Amino acid sequence: VVVGAFLAASTGIVGATVVTMGLLSLPTMLRHNYSPELATGVIAASGTLGQIIPPSIVIVLLGTLAGDLYSAAQEIRAQSAGCPDALTYLGQAAVVSVGTLFQAAILPGILLAALYGLYAFGFALLNPSKAPPVRGEAVTDEVYDRSHVLRWMVGAPVGVILVAVALTFAGVAGDQDITVDTYSDVAKQPELRTNVSEQCKKSLIALHGQEKWDRAVAQAKKLAELGGGASRKLTEEERAKLRAEKIATRAPIGSGVLTLAVLLALMLVGGRAVKPSADPRRLWIGMLGVLGMLAVDALFISPVTSPGATFLIEAVPMAVALWGAWYGVMLMGSNELLRVVFPPLVLIVAVLGSILGGITNPTPAAALGAGGAIMLAAYRKLRDQDRSGRMIIIAAFAILIMILVGINFDLRINRDVVPLEDWIAFVVAQAAYSAAILGILYSCWVLWRGAVLTPVVKETAKVTSMVFTILIGSQLLNLVIISFGGEHYIQAFLRSFDQEWTAFLIVMAVLFILGFVLDFLEIIYIVIPIVGPVIYGGSMDPKWVTIMIAVNLQTSFLTPPFGFALFYLRGVAPPEVTTGHIYRGIVPFVIIQVVGLVLLALFPDVVTILPDLFPQGG
């Protein structure tokens, strides 16, 4: 289940995960006398986690459609309430982004993986003959006692992260930005618009409550007394005063230095955890370098210190920390399991982190993931051929250098005055960019010569063409349904219920049944546009609605007779595994899917907590 979740997160495609797991895990499980039903059920179910764990193709396609449906449905809802637009009625923009849905899908994906794992664990406890323990070859010669595991594999990493969190909450570490705008900020607007019609006022009070309306009226009155809160150009004295205030209130340690220190410390701790028999002195020296980075930043670097000067001041302790961290990485690389799992895990974190951290949107993040996957595949191909992958490693470091330089230096060379350090950073960034491009092109050439790239490109083109063909066909079918009034009758039927919950449950039941005979693409592009104006036009959170639909659609890959995960697994399963074994094996996991939906319905905060904690700008 865990491996399936990792594969799902790295591919986002059910077929790739199920086929890979079927080829690698299924023969091993059968060879160790595992029940065919349990083996096939675990593989098929864990493979479908790619439909909910980001980056998921279902969430990308469904999220794009859901954003349009929610915006249009809320506009209609606002106008029916007597308000001019959804922004006035809701008090916020009616927007749902794919990045927000990725955030919302993380915990539900983990929940489903945990439920699958608990079922498999319980099945093994109750039926030990059908799930016997497997004693494989050791991936390392090291012996770990309980105290070492608790101290270095659990306590030390958790301690490093908790110290970083504590420093941030205590104000010791934080943002170092001291930028002051030329114009003053626009005064904070009232929570709700108050210059509305009487009908809209009644609707706003009914939706938000009298207390919030009274608070908004008081805020609007105070804003009017201040002259409307319009922005104005600040004088040099005002800008200097604001800048001095920002400098005085900045944290002693920058958040960027703290993040780098945490990453280096985790590398050092990881090396000690994986290889306890190795000489730890270099690791301890590296840890002193990490502490030196933090101390130097707190004592000698201020918010007004230039990036070039910061680099020079931090050079010595950073070099010591990197020297120790490299040793830690080498120690971790001696473990076969980490050597296989770590590179894809880094790629997953890079792609999801760039989206969830608000650094970029899903499209550039997808390009980053594709480039990283190409380089990882080429490196593995070269290693299989006993050839050097140094050029690919250099390209990977070049990408890292580009990111670090772009974050810390101003690379706009068309300014009137460009400092020397920014010119040097620009040259370094250009050199790193050239190295990265050469590395990616070289990776593509390696994969092309190895007959890997061509079938991948063909399959990608095939899937993309299929999606657009279904999209065109679904639009034609929708036009036919609309022309005969079918869409109107369906929506009128759903709106006839007093409770929107009832309509939503009916829609979910219909989607579940359709999952037996239709693929998720047909459901998304044919069914959702018809029922979307109803389920997205009410008061239910659109993030929760979309994730509930995504989890429901996940079952379409498991439910016979047209569950695609079952076909994928049947194609790679040994002859002794029958279709009946696969069908019986997935039944408990379909039930678990339904249980997961019930849990998400009873505890919607599982979906909404991460987007609420880390809001994105649409």
Helices and strands as residue ranges (DSSP letters): H 2-11, H 14-31, H 36-47, G 48-51, H 57-80, H 86-90, H 98-126, H 146-148, I 149-155, H 156-169, E 173-174, H 198-208, H 210-225, H 236-249, E 253-254, H 255-274, H 281-300, H 307-333, H 336-356, H 362-384, H 390-408, H 420-449, H 453-483, H 486-495, H 500-514, H 520-522, I 523-527, H 528-535, H 542-554, G 555-557, H 564-572, H 579-602, H 605-613
